[in-house]
Amino acid sequence: MRYAVSSYAHNINRRGAAMTIKEIANSLDVSTATVSNVIHGHLEKMSPETAQLVPSFMRAWFKNCDSRRNQSA
């Protein structure tokens, strides 16, 4: 399975910029290589649990961004 980062992610975050791979990795306590591998679909060398951390985090983060944006509108 391959996960793509929406172009929407490149425009929003707490600072008004994209959330970086490094920020995601630090939040999940995984390496930047792990985050990059998940985003690009290279899941062969990791457990299914680890492979699900990144997309789960990103979905929650996008949902939070959407709800904050809707509250300010």
Buried (B, 14 or more C-beta within 10 A) or exposed (E): EEBEBEEEBEEBBEEEEBBEBEBBBEBBEBEBEBBBBBBEEBBEEBEEEBBBBBBEBBEEBBEEBEEEEEEEE
